[in-house]
Each structure stands twice: as C-alpha cells, then as structure tokens.
Amino acid sequence: MLWGLLIATVASAVLVGIGYATTPVPNPSTFATAQATTLYYSDGKTVLARLPGTTRQDVTLRQVPLAVQHAVLAAEDRHFYSEPGISPTGILRALFTDIRGGEISQGGSTITQQYVKNAYLTSQRTFTRKFKEIFISIKLANSKPKSEILQDYLNTIYFGRGAYGIQAAAHAFFNKDVGKLDAAQGAVLAATISNPGLYDPAVNRASAVARWRYVIDGMVQQHWLANPNVSYPKVSAQRQNKSAGVNTCTGWRGFICQDVELALKKDGFDEARLNAGGYNVITTIDVKAQTAAVAAENTLHGTYQRRGIDKGRESALVSVQPGDGAIRALFGGSAYCPTQHRHPDACTDLTGTAGTYGRPPGSSFKPYTVIAALKKGISLDSTFSGPPSVQVNGSTIHNSAGESGCGTCNLVEALAKSINTVFVPLAVKVGPDNIVAAAHAAGIPKSVNLPAVPAITLGPENVSPLDQADAYATIAAQGVHAEPYLVSRVETHSGQVVFSAHKKTQRVFPADVMADTTFAMTKVFDCGLGGTACGRSLSGRPCAGKTGTNGAQSGPGNLDAWFVGFTPQLSTAVWYGNTNRTTPVTDGGAPLYGGALPAETWQQMMNGALLGKPVVPFPPPAHVGSNQGNASPTPSPTSASPTPSTTPSTTPSPTPTLTPSTTPTLLPPPSSSPPSPSPSSSAGHASPAGRRQARPRG
C-alpha cells in the first residue's frame, strides 16, 4: 500500500512536471484587443448588428500614480508583490468547493492569474483551462518582474463602459489621463474590476460606493493611504465613446443587442468577455421575419408617430417558432435607450425590451381559460348565457355600454366575441387555479404572479410580449412547450464554436385539447360570428389568435391593446400602449382596441414573414368533453371580487358547431387604415376590485 501511494505521488509529480514543461507562455500580442462582437441573423451570414467596440491605450507603470496602483492592489490582490503568482487556497476552493457539473464557477485568482486568464486563455471554466492558467502563471511569475506583470494587467483589464486598460478607464469615468487621478478616483476604477456591470456608479451607486469603501479601507490597512476620511469623487456620466468603433446597436436593433447580451450573460459571457472576445454571435432572428416586423411597425405605428398623434405611444412585437423556441423576430420599440433595462420607466419614448416589458394582456388571456375548461371535460359546444351583466361572488360583471352580450352562445362564439359575462363565471366553474396552471404550463413564467381569482381570465397582470408569443406557440405546437432562446451559437473569429444553444421542449397539454383550443381561436377572425379580429386573417393560410385590451380605470380610452396569433409555423404577439402607464392610447382620437392597429400590424407582419412558406393546416377539432350547459357561478366569499365589463357585437349571429374545417373565413386584405372601434370589434373590460387602476378588455 505504501509503495502504491509512493508510485502515485511520483506519477502525479511527473505529470505536473510534464504539464509545466509543455505549457508555453504565449506572446502577449495574442491578446484579443478591441475587436467588436458581431451579431448575425439565423443564416449565419447576414450581419444584424455590431456591439460597441472597446477602447485601449497602453501606458507605462510610471504613468500610473502610486496611489492608483495601490488602489488596484487593495481591490484585487493585496499580497501581489510577495506571492508566487498563484493563490493555492483560492485554487483549492475553486476545485473542491465550487465544482458544478465539471465546471469551475469561482477562481480565487491573483492578479497574475487574472492577467493570464484575460490575456492568454478563454473564459471557459474547465479543469484543463484552470491547470493551464496555473502553469502559465507560475512560469510568468518566474520569468517577468512583478512590476511588468502589473503594468500589463493594468493595460488589459476591463473596467466597464467599453474601457480596456487603466488609461481608457480614466477617460471613461473622469475625462482625464490616468496620471491625473488621485487615490479616491483610483479606488473608483479599482472597485469596478471584479464586476464592471454592478460597480459602475451610473448603474448601482449604492453597490459602487460600498465596494469603493472596501478598497479605501484596504489601502488604509496596508498603510498605503494615511487619511481614510476621503469622499467619494464625482464620476462623469456614462456616454457613448465615439472612439470605440462601430456601434449599430441603435434604434430597433438596440433591443436585440440588449437581449442578446442578457441571454449570453446567463451562459457565462459577461460584459468583459463579450467586449474583448470579438465573437460572432449567430442569433435566431430570421431575416424575412424581422424585416416584415420592422416594415409593419414603421408603416403602421410609425405613421402615427410622425403625425404627432399620441405622444409616448409605443409598440412591441415578438415572434417565436412553435415547437422549437427560436425567437424569429423582436421589435422592442422604435428608439433604444441604453438604461432602459435598469430603469423600466426612465425613458419616455420606448417600451424596454419586448422580452421583459410587462403590461396587462387583457382578454388575450382567455384562451388559457378555454384550455382549463376543455381539460375539465367542458366541450366547445357547451352553451352559456351571456347577458349584459351577471353576479359573481357578490360583484357585478358586465358587458360595456349596456350591450346584450350573446344571449345564449357556445364557448367558440364566446371566445370569438370575447364576452366577459361568459368567461368570468366559467373561470369560477373550472377553477381559477386551473387557469393559472394552464397559463404557466403554456409558457407564462412562474415568476409572473397570477392570482387565482375569477378575473384572471381577463388578463389583469403584467406579462411581456415574449411571454404571450411563447405561450401561444405552445398551442400552435399542439401542446409542446419550447423554452424560447435568442442565441443559436457563438463562434470566435477563427470559427471555433464556444457556445451552442440547448433546446428544451416538453409536452404540457394533450393534443386533442390543443386541437379544440386552436379551432376556437380561428373563429376570432370570423366576421359572421362577430369575431373581434374580423378582417385580420392571413392571406391563403389558416391562423388563430386573440385580441386583448386593457381599459383605463376612469375616463375614456384604453391603456394597452394587444393581438396575439399564430400559424403552425410562427407565433407572434403585438402590443401597443403608452410608455406612461396611466396615459391612454387612441386610434385617430377614438380608443385603441386589440382588433384594430395591433391586429393589423400582426396581419401585415405575418403575411410578410410567411410569404413563400408552405401552407400548413391546423389539425381538425377533436370534440373533447361534453356539453355541460350554463356556467353559472357559485358564490364564494373567499374569492376576490372583480368588477369587469365587455363590448360584444349587438348583431345576432348563429351559434357555431364544431366542424372539421379549421380555416377561418378569408377576406381580401383590408386597407392600411385601422377600422374605427365598434361594438362588434371590441371586447369587454373588467377589473378585480381594489387590485389595480386598470380594466382588462377584449
């Protein structure tokens, strides 16, 4: 046993010796300097955008004030001049404490190790890279003086704001050369190194000041600063660096760039790595779909902006490929504000990212109630009473303007007309918790709090266009949910793939329930049935969808207008509203409804995106469940009390029955001017009492 241990020890020492001897110290010129990361469309050839480049200007160590050098050492490596180039305790911690699935999540690196990692290696966290880092660090410490290593480190480390190196950082944060910085200013720069996105005072001042104080205290402890009572210095406002190279992340492209950066950050590509790497990022955005989205938004929404109508009105659009999850189009707004993701309402002329900006979806939430009903065995042929108003748990649910609802109608007609006096009682019958479960299963994130109350069927809670496009894509895929993703793969300039997307799909609904849900949603386009999207069907191909409108709590007008719809190949959500959440949006002076401009934008975009694509039919209805008659609610004192209303058609229409036909009536394309809202093209509104100052509407 002793001999075995001795042999193992000797073998390990030999392997370490071989690894040390065969690992070369690369030339510092191999460091990837200031190469812009390029985003490509899904074809991998067409350039979509280029992330802002970086700035870098080398300086000698003599040009860096000693106080600034000490600030960096206090922040990152207080024993730099006395250590061997590596931190054994940090390495052990990385190897034995933070191993997750074969990857190393923490490093405990010295300045020498940080420099080696940034200058010579990729940021891939594997054992092979970690051991190479160790060998190179030791060799570097044995072959170069510490002053030279520190100089190279200061010239290559990332400080945020697109600034590589201490000289570029001095200009980015203080508009001066590094030689003119004092100890307090140097501590600001040193504080950003460990997390540039968090410790920039323009992003998170409280965290930045706390980290700065840690640096100042460290300087005092090391006897590098005599006076600890220094004040936090004034930092320049963050601004675009005109010398940082090409930046095409502006306008509608800015939102895609932002969402790509957020997506990659989750996969280990932090700001420093993206800025330094010079990567080629192949997104999932389809050229044809994105072109159609931008054209539709510019043609329809842009026309109103140019006329000065509805100041602050914006639109967002997201398309998702059913069964796959690839985001094929993303329009987050007409003008991009770099701070939008930090302060959701700071900008007055845009939406934020279409992937995270939440607004009440109104009646575009009703399909989840249809799903819950079908799963309960309630068929689409079940008939319900749709009077002007109905009592639910002691509160009055009514259809707007005193309209008569549908009299008696089945679930298909109730969805087509978006009748609240059917859907809120139906929510009580099927159970609000089952509606919430259906919405989450479809794709509405669990992080979105959906209260299990009857009014949830009317969509009073904030969801994003991506949430709705994703959830409807699950219906389009006949019950298979695919997690949405925006980045297909990431390559180096030499073509090496350093990241590939892992698709995640799961069946969440039975196919027969989806077939019936889809059939009901095709009738939203049926003019003869009084569908709220009458005239907005697609040219020559089947489609399904739902309108949604969120009305103001008081006074005329609507706060949000939605249309979400799909074919078997593409699911698209369109939102219109004002960036001021309390300001209504109008349509030529009249209230804006989901069946007007949002549906028209959807129609134009989808026709363009699918042009030349094969026509794929929906499955025929499966006739799930049985006719269970009226959905009269049972009073429940524990349920929240909504106070909603609706605007159905006043024109009697036949009650539809399920037939094998799944293609809605196709009409000639409408004119580019959205129709004026009328009782037959609008749905009702409702608000849960005491919950929010808005009323969901169809």
C-alpha positions in Angstrom: 0.0 0.0 0.0 2.9 2.3 0.9 4.5 1.5 -2.5 1.3 2.2 -4.3 1.0 5.6 -2.6 4.6 6.4 -3.4 4.2 5.4 -7.0 1.0 7.5 -7.3 2.8 10.5 -5.8 5.8 10.2 -8.1 3.4 9.7 -11.1 1.5 12.8 -10.1 4.7 14.8 -9.7 5.9 13.6 -13.2 2.6 14.6 -14.8 2.7 18.0 -13.1 6.3 18.4 -14.3 5.4 17.5 -17.8 2.4 19.8 -17.8 4.6 22.7 -16.5 7.3 22.0 -19.1 5.0 21.6 -22.1 2.8 24.6 -21.4 4.2 27.6 -23.2 3.8 31.2 -22.2 2.1 32.8 -25.2 3.2 36.1 -26.6 1.1 39.0 -25.1 0.3 40.1 -28.7 -2.1 37.2 -28.9 -4.4 39.1 -26.6 -7.7 39.9 -28.4 -7.8 43.6 -28.4 -10.8 45.8 -29.2 -12.4 43.5 -31.7 -16.1 44.2 -32.0 -18.5 41.4 -31.4 -20.8 40.9 -34.4 -24.4 39.7 -34.3 -25.7 37.7 -37.3 -29.2 36.7 -38.4 -30.0 33.0 -38.2 -28.5 32.3 -41.6 -25.0 33.0 -40.0 -24.1 35.2 -43.0 -26.2 38.4 -42.8 -24.9 41.0 -40.2 -27.6 42.1 -37.8 -25.6 44.5 -35.6 -22.2 45.1 -34.0 -21.8 45.6 -30.3 -20.0 48.8 -29.4 -16.2 48.4 -29.7 -13.7 48.9 -26.9 -11.0 51.5 -26.2 -7.5 50.7 -25.2 -4.4 52.8 -24.8 -1.3 51.3 -23.2 0.6 53.3 -20.6 3.8 52.6 -18.6 3.6 51.8 -14.9 5.4 55.1 -14.3 2.5 57.0 -15.8 0.1 55.4 -13.2 0.2 57.2 -9.9 1.4 55.0 -7.0 -1.9 55.7 -5.2 -3.9 54.3 -8.1 -1.6 51.2 -8.3 -2.2 50.7 -4.6 -6.0 51.0 -5.1 -6.0 48.2 -7.6 -3.9 46.0 -5.4 -6.2 46.7 -2.4 -9.2 45.7 -4.5 -7.7 42.6 -6.2 -4.5 41.3 -4.7 -3.1 42.9 -1.5 -0.1 40.5 -1.4 0.8 40.7 -5.0 4.5 41.6 -4.5 5.1 38.7 -2.0 3.1 35.8 -3.5 4.3 33.2 -6.0 1.9 34.2 -8.8 -0.9 31.8 -7.8 -3.2 31.5 -4.8 -3.2 27.9 -3.5 -6.1 28.4 -1.2 -8.1 30.1 -3.9 -7.3 27.2 -6.3 -8.3 24.6 -3.7 -11.5 26.5 -3.1 -12.3 26.6 -6.8 -11.5 22.9 -7.3 -13.2 21.4 -4.2 -15.9 23.8 -3.2 -17.3 25.2 -6.5 -17.3 22.3 -8.9 -20.6 22.1 -10.7 -21.0 19.6 -13.4 -17.3 19.6 -14.4 -17.1 23.4 -14.5 -15.4 25.8 -12.1 -17.6 28.6 -11.0 -15.1 30.6 -8.9 -11.4 31.2 -9.1 -9.8 33.0 -6.2 -7.3 34.4 -8.6 -4.3 36.5 -8.0 -3.6 39.5 -10.3 -1.1 37.3 -12.2 -3.8 34.6 -12.7 -6.3 37.3 -13.8 -3.9 38.6 -16.3 -3.1 35.2 -17.7 -6.8 34.3 -18.0 -7.6 37.6 -19.7 -4.6 37.8 -22.0 -3.9 34.2 -22.9 -6.9 32.0 -22.2 -10.6 31.8 -22.9 -13.0 32.3 -20.0 -14.2 28.7 -20.3 -14.3 27.3 -16.8 -12.9 23.8 -17.1 -10.2 21.9 -15.4 -7.9 22.0 -18.4 -8.1 25.8 -18.6 -7.6 26.1 -14.9 -4.4 24.0 -14.9 -3.0 25.8 -17.9 -3.7 29.1 -16.1 -1.8 27.8 -13.1 1.3 26.7 -15.1 1.4 29.9 -17.2 1.0 32.0 -14.0 3.9 30.2 -12.3 6.1 30.5 -15.4 5.2 34.1 -15.8 6.0 34.9 -12.2 9.4 33.2 -12.6 10.2 35.0 -15.9 8.9 38.5 -15.5 9.3 41.1 -12.8 6.2 41.9 -10.8 6.2 45.5 -12.0 5.9 44.3 -15.6 3.1 41.9 -14.8 1.2 44.7 -13.0 1.8 47.1 -16.0 0.4 44.5 -18.4 -2.5 43.8 -16.1 -3.4 47.5 -15.8 -3.3 47.8 -19.6 -5.6 44.8 -20.3 -8.1 44.5 -17.5 -11.7 45.6 -18.3 -13.2 48.4 -16.2 -16.6 48.7 -17.9 -18.0 51.4 -20.2 -16.1 49.7 -23.1 -12.8 50.7 -21.5 -9.9 48.2 -21.5 -6.9 49.4 -19.6 -6.5 52.0 -16.9 -5.9 54.9 -19.3 -9.2 54.3 -21.2 -11.0 53.8 -17.9 -9.7 57.2 -16.6 -11.2 58.9 -19.6 -14.4 56.9 -19.4 -15.0 57.7 -15.7 -13.2 61.0 -15.1 -12.5 62.6 -18.6 -8.7 62.8 -17.7 -5.5 60.9 -18.2 -4.7 58.3 -15.6 -1.7 60.3 -14.4 -4.0 63.0 -13.1 -6.1 60.7 -10.9 -5.9 60.8 -7.1 -6.4 57.9 -4.6 -10.2 58.3 -4.3 -10.6 58.3 -8.1 -8.2 55.4 -8.5 -10.3 53.5 -5.9 -13.4 54.0 -8.1 -11.7 52.4 -11.0 -10.3 49.6 -8.9 -13.7 48.9 -7.4 -15.2 48.2 -10.9 -12.8 45.4 -11.8 -14.5 42.5 -10.1 -17.9 43.3 -11.6 -18.0 46.2 -14.0 -21.7 45.9 -14.6 -22.6 46.2 -10.9 -20.0 48.6 -9.5 -20.4 51.4 -12.1 -22.0 54.2 -10.0 -24.2 55.1 -13.0 -25.7 51.6 -12.7 -25.8 51.0 -9.0 -24.4 53.8 -6.9 -25.0 52.1 -3.5 -23.1 49.0 -4.5 -20.4 51.1 -6.2 -19.8 53.2 -3.1 -19.8 50.1 -0.8 -17.1 48.5 -3.0 -15.2 51.7 -3.1 -15.2 51.9 0.7 -13.8 48.3 0.8 -10.9 49.4 -1.5 -10.2 52.6 0.6 -10.2 50.5 3.8 -7.8 48.0 2.3 -5.5 50.8 1.3 -5.5 52.1 4.9 -4.9 48.6 6.3 -1.9 48.1 4.0 -0.6 51.5 5.1 -1.0 52.8 1.5 -3.3 55.6 2.5 -2.9 57.8 5.6 -6.3 59.5 5.6 -9.3 57.2 5.5 -11.8 60.1 5.5 -11.8 60.7 1.8 -15.0 61.4 0.0 -16.5 59.5 -3.0 -15.4 61.6 -6.0 -17.7 62.9 -8.8 -17.9 60.5 -11.7 -18.6 61.5 -15.2 -22.0 60.5 -16.7 -21.9 57.4 -18.8 -21.8 58.3 -22.5 -21.2 56.6 -25.8 -17.5 56.6 -26.6 -17.1 57.9 -30.1 -13.7 56.3 -30.4 -14.9 52.9 -29.5 -15.6 51.8 -33.1 -18.7 50.9 -35.0 -21.9 50.5 -33.0 -25.0 49.5 -34.8 -27.0 48.7 -31.7 -29.3 51.7 -32.1 -33.0 52.0 -32.9 -34.9 48.7 -33.0 -31.5 46.8 -33.2 -30.6 48.2 -29.7 -33.3 46.0 -28.1 -32.0 42.9 -29.8 -28.4 43.7 -28.8 -29.6 44.2 -25.2 -31.5 40.9 -25.1 -28.5 39.1 -26.7 -26.2 40.4 -24.0 -28.7 39.5 -21.3 -29.0 36.0 -22.7 -25.3 35.4 -23.1 -24.6 36.7 -19.6 -26.6 33.8 -18.3 -24.3 31.5 -20.2 -21.0 32.9 -18.9 -20.4 35.7 -21.4 -20.1 38.7 -19.1 -19.6 42.3 -20.4 -15.8 42.0 -20.3 -15.7 38.7 -22.2 -18.1 40.0 -24.9 -16.2 43.2 -25.3 -12.8 41.6 -25.5 -13.7 38.4 -27.4 -14.5 39.7 -30.8 -17.1 36.9 -31.2 -19.5 36.1 -34.0 -22.9 35.6 -32.4 -25.4 33.8 -34.6 -28.9 34.7 -33.3 -32.2 33.1 -34.0 -33.6 36.2 -35.7 -34.9 35.4 -39.2 -34.1 37.9 -41.9 -37.5 37.7 -43.5 -39.5 37.7 -40.3 -37.5 40.7 -38.8 -37.8 42.7 -42.0 -41.5 42.1 -42.0 -41.8 43.1 -38.4 -39.9 46.4 -38.8 -41.8 47.2 -42.0 -45.2 46.6 -40.3 -44.2 48.7 -37.3 -42.7 51.5 -39.3 -45.7 51.6 -41.8 -48.5 51.5 -39.2 -47.1 52.6 -35.9 -44.5 55.0 -37.4 -47.2 56.8 -39.4 -49.0 57.8 -36.2 -45.7 58.9 -34.6 -44.8 61.1 -37.5 -48.2 62.8 -37.2 -47.5 63.6 -33.6 -50.5 61.5 -32.5 -50.4 60.0 -29.0 -47.1 61.3 -27.7 -45.3 58.5 -25.9 -47.2 55.7 -27.7 -45.0 52.7 -28.5 -45.3 49.2 -29.8 -43.5 45.9 -29.3 -43.6 42.7 -31.3 -42.0 39.2 -30.7 -42.3 36.1 -32.9 -41.5 32.6 -31.6 -41.2 29.4 -33.7 -43.6 26.8 -32.2 -42.0 23.5 -31.1 -38.5 25.0 -31.2 -38.5 28.1 -29.1 -36.3 30.2 -31.5 -37.2 33.9 -31.4 -37.6 34.8 -35.1 -38.4 38.5 -34.8 -38.1 41.0 -32.0 -39.1 44.7 -32.1 -38.8 46.3 -28.7 -39.6 49.8 -29.8 -38.6 52.5 -32.3 -35.9 54.1 -30.2 -33.4 52.3 -27.9 -32.4 53.8 -24.5 -29.3 52.1 -23.0 -30.5 52.5 -19.5 -34.0 51.1 -20.2 -33.3 47.7 -18.6 -32.1 49.4 -15.4 -34.9 51.9 -15.0 -38.0 50.4 -16.8 -39.9 53.7 -17.0 -37.0 56.1 -17.2 -37.3 56.7 -21.0 -40.5 58.3 -22.4 -40.2 57.2 -26.0 -39.9 53.4 -25.9 -41.0 50.1 -24.4 -38.0 48.5 -23.0 -37.2 45.0 -24.3 -40.1 43.1 -25.7 -38.8 40.1 -23.8 -39.1 41.6 -20.3 -41.5 44.6 -20.5 -44.8 43.6 -18.8 -48.2 45.1 -19.4 -51.7 43.7 -18.8 -52.7 41.5 -21.8 -56.5 41.8 -21.3 -58.6 39.2 -23.0 -55.7 37.7 -24.9 -55.5 35.7 -21.6 -58.9 34.0 -22.2 -57.5 31.0 -24.2 -56.0 29.7 -21.0 -59.5 29.5 -19.6 -60.6 27.6 -22.7 -57.7 25.1 -22.1 -58.7 24.7 -18.5 -62.4 24.2 -19.5 -61.5 21.5 -22.1 -59.3 19.7 -19.6 -62.3 19.7 -17.2 -64.4 18.0 -19.9 -66.4 21.1 -20.9 -66.7 21.0 -24.7 -66.7 23.8 -27.1 -70.3 23.1 -27.9 -71.3 23.8 -24.3 -73.7 26.7 -24.2 -73.7 29.6 -21.8 -75.8 32.7 -21.1 -74.0 35.9 -21.9 -76.3 38.6 -20.5 -75.3 42.3 -20.2 -74.3 41.6 -16.6 -74.0 38.8 -14.1 -73.3 38.5 -10.4 -70.1 36.7 -9.5 -69.2 36.3 -5.8 -71.2 39.4 -4.9 -69.7 41.6 -7.6 -71.2 42.6 -10.9 -69.6 41.5 -14.1 -71.0 43.4 -17.1 -70.5 44.0 -20.8 -69.7 47.6 -21.7 -72.2 50.2 -22.9 -75.2 48.1 -21.8 -74.8 45.7 -24.7 -76.7 42.5 -24.6 -73.8 40.1 -24.8 -74.6 37.0 -26.8 -77.9 35.8 -25.3 -77.1 32.1 -25.4 -73.8 31.0 -27.1 -71.3 28.3 -27.1 -67.7 28.6 -26.0 -66.5 29.2 -29.5 -68.7 32.2 -30.0 -68.0 33.5 -26.5 -64.3 33.5 -27.3 -64.7 35.0 -30.8 -66.7 37.9 -29.3 -64.7 37.9 -26.0 -67.7 38.0 -23.7 -66.8 38.6 -20.1 -70.2 37.6 -18.7 -69.4 34.1 -20.0 -65.7 33.9 -19.2 -65.7 35.1 -15.6 -68.4 32.7 -14.5 -66.7 30.0 -16.5 -63.5 30.8 -14.6 -65.3 30.1 -11.3 -66.7 26.8 -12.7 -63.3 25.4 -13.9 -61.4 26.9 -11.0 -59.1 30.0 -11.3 -56.2 27.9 -10.0 -56.5 25.7 -13.1 -56.4 28.7 -15.4 -53.3 29.9 -13.6 -51.8 26.4 -14.0 -52.7 26.4 -17.7 -51.1 29.8 -18.3 -47.9 28.8 -16.6 -47.7 25.4 -18.4 -48.2 27.2 -21.7 -45.2 29.4 -21.1 -46.1 32.4 -18.8 -43.1 32.3 -16.4 -43.6 31.2 -12.9 -42.0 34.5 -11.8 -45.2 36.2 -13.0 -47.6 36.2 -10.1 -51.0 35.2 -11.3 -53.6 35.4 -8.5 -56.1 32.5 -8.6 -59.2 34.7 -8.8 -62.0 34.6 -11.4 -60.9 37.9 -13.0 -57.5 36.2 -14.0 -59.3 35.2 -17.2 -59.4 38.9 -18.2 -55.6 39.3 -18.0 -55.1 42.0 -15.3 -51.5 41.1 -14.5 -48.3 42.2 -16.3 -46.8 39.9 -18.9 -44.4 40.6 -21.7 -44.9 40.2 -25.5 -42.4 37.3 -25.4 -44.4 35.6 -22.6 -47.6 35.7 -24.8 -45.8 34.7 -28.0 -44.2 31.8 -26.2 -47.4 30.6 -24.6 -49.4 30.8 -27.8 -46.5 28.9 -29.6 -47.3 26.1 -27.2 -50.9 26.0 -28.5 -49.6 26.2 -32.1 -47.3 23.2 -31.4 -50.3 21.3 -30.2 -49.2 21.2 -26.6 -45.4 21.1 -26.8 -43.8 23.9 -25.0 -40.3 25.0 -26.1 -38.2 27.3 -24.0 -37.6 30.5 -26.0 -34.0 31.3 -26.9 -32.3 34.1 -28.9 -28.7 32.9 -29.4 -28.1 29.8 -31.6 -24.3 29.7 -31.2 -21.2 31.8 -30.6 -18.0 31.5 -32.6 -14.6 33.0 -32.4 -13.3 34.9 -35.5 -11.4 31.7 -36.4 -14.7 29.7 -36.5 -14.3 27.8 -33.2 -17.7 27.3 -31.6 -17.6 28.3 -27.9 -21.4 28.1 -27.2 -24.3 26.2 -28.7 -28.0 26.5 -27.6 -29.6 23.6 -25.9 -33.2 23.3 -26.9 -35.6 22.4 -24.2 -39.0 21.1 -25.1 -41.8 19.3 -23.1 -45.3 18.2 -23.8 -47.6 20.1 -21.4 -51.1 19.7 -22.9 -52.9 16.8 -24.6 -53.0 17.2 -28.4 -56.8 16.9 -28.5 -57.3 19.8 -26.1 -54.9 21.9 -28.2 -56.8 21.0 -31.4 -60.1 22.3 -30.0 -58.4 25.4 -28.5 -56.9 26.2 -31.8 -60.2 25.7 -33.6 -62.0 28.1 -31.2 -59.2 30.7 -31.7 -59.6 30.6 -35.5 -63.1 32.0 -35.1 -61.7 35.2 -33.6 -61.3 36.2 -37.3 -64.8 35.2 -38.3 -66.8 38.3 -39.3 -70.1 36.4 -39.5 -69.6 35.3 -35.9 -68.7 38.8 -34.7 -65.1 37.9 -34.1 -63.0 40.7 -32.5 -60.3 40.4 -35.2 -62.8 40.4 -38.1 -60.9 41.1 -41.4 -57.4 40.4 -40.0 -56.9 36.8 -41.1 -53.9 35.9 -43.2 -53.8 35.6 -47.0 -54.4 32.0 -48.1 -53.4 30.2 -44.8 -55.1 29.2 -41.6 -54.5 31.3 -38.5 -55.7 31.6 -34.9 -55.4 34.3 -32.3 -57.0 36.5 -29.7 -57.4 40.3 -29.1 -56.7 41.9 -25.8 -57.5 45.4 -24.5 -56.8 46.9 -21.1 -59.1 49.9 -20.3 -58.4 52.8 -18.1 -60.0 52.7 -14.7 -61.5 56.1 -15.1 -62.3 58.2 -18.1 -62.3 57.2 -21.8 -59.6 55.3 -23.6 -57.5 52.2 -23.2 -54.1 51.8 -21.7 -52.9 48.7 -23.6 -54.0 47.0 -26.8 -52.8 43.5 -27.9 -53.1 41.0 -30.6 -51.5 37.6 -30.3 -51.9 35.0 -33.0 -50.2 32.1 -34.8 -50.0 29.6 -37.6 -48.4 26.2 -37.2 -45.0 27.8 -38.2 -45.0 31.1 -36.2 -46.5 32.7 -33.1 -46.5 36.5 -32.9 -47.5 38.9 -30.1 -48.1 42.6 -30.8 -48.5 45.2 -28.0 -49.4 48.9 -28.3 -49.6 51.3 -25.4 -48.1 54.4 -23.9 -44.8 54.4 -22.0 -46.6 56.4 -19.4 -48.7 53.6 -17.9 -51.6 55.9 -16.9 -51.9 57.6 -20.4 -54.5 56.0 -22.8 -53.7 55.3 -26.4 -56.1 56.3 -29.2 -56.8 55.3 -32.7 -57.4 58.6 -34.6 -58.9 60.1 -31.4 -61.0 57.0 -30.5 -60.0 54.3 -28.0 -57.5 51.9 -29.5 -58.6 48.2 -29.4 -56.7 45.0 -30.0 -58.7 44.2 -33.1 -57.6 47.4 -34.8 -53.9 48.5 -35.1 -52.4 45.6 -33.1 -54.2 43.0 -35.3 -53.4 45.0 -38.5 -49.7 45.1 -37.5 -49.8 41.3 -36.8 -51.5 40.6 -40.1 -49.0 42.6 -42.2 -46.0 41.2 -40.3 -47.2 37.6 -40.5 -48.1 37.8 -44.2 -44.6 39.1 -44.9 -42.8 36.6 -42.7 -44.6 33.6 -44.1 -44.5 34.7 -47.8 -43.4 31.7 -49.9 -43.6 29.3 -46.9 -45.8 26.2 -47.4 -49.4 26.4 -46.1 -49.7 24.1 -43.1 -53.2 23.2 -41.9 -54.3 23.0 -38.3 -55.5 19.7 -37.0 -59.3 19.2 -37.1 -61.2 19.7 -33.9 -61.1 16.7 -31.6 -64.5 17.2 -29.9 -63.1 17.0 -26.4 -65.6 16.8 -23.5 -69.3 17.1 -23.3 -71.9 19.9 -23.4 -72.2 20.9 -19.8 -74.6 23.8 -20.2 -74.6 27.1 -18.4 -71.6 28.1 -16.4 -73.5 29.9 -13.7 -71.1 30.7 -10.8 -71.4 29.5 -7.3 -70.9 32.4 -4.8 -67.7 32.0 -2.9 -66.9 34.6 -0.1 -63.2 33.7 -0.3 -62.7 34.7 -3.9 -61.5 38.1 -5.0 -64.3 40.3 -6.4 -63.7 41.6 -9.9 -65.7 44.4 -11.4 -65.4 43.9 -15.2 -67.3 44.7 -18.4 -67.4 43.8 -22.1 -68.3 45.1 -25.6 -69.7 42.3 -27.7 -71.5 42.5 -31.0 -75.1 43.6 -31.0 -75.8 41.8 -34.2 -77.3 38.3 -33.7 -75.1 35.6 -35.2 -75.5 31.9 -35.5 -74.1 29.7 -32.7 -71.3 27.7 -34.3 -70.8 24.0 -34.0 -67.6 22.1 -34.4 -66.8 21.1 -37.9 -63.7 19.5 -39.5 -63.0 22.9 -41.2 -60.2 24.7 -39.4 -59.6 27.5 -41.8 -61.2 30.8 -40.9 -63.1 32.8 -43.5 -60.5 34.6 -45.7 -61.3 38.1 -46.8 -59.5 40.5 -49.1 -56.7 42.3 -47.3 -58.1 45.4 -45.6 -56.9 48.9 -46.2 -53.9 50.1 -44.2 -56.1 52.4 -42.1 -57.3 50.6 -39.0 -61.1 50.4 -38.6 -62.8 52.6 -36.1 -63.7 50.7 -33.0 -67.3 49.5 -32.9 -69.3 47.3 -30.6 -68.7 44.3 -32.9 -64.9 44.7 -32.9 -64.3 45.3 -29.3 -64.5 43.2 -26.2 -65.3 43.9 -22.7 -63.3 45.1 -19.7 -63.1 44.1 -16.1 -61.0 44.9 -13.0 -60.6 43.0 -9.8 -61.8 45.3 -7.1 -59.1 47.0 -5.2 -56.3 45.4 -7.2 -55.1 47.9 -9.9 -56.1 51.1 -11.7 -56.8 49.3 -15.0 -59.6 47.3 -16.5 -58.7 44.3 -18.8 -60.7 44.4 -22.0 -61.0 42.1 -25.0 
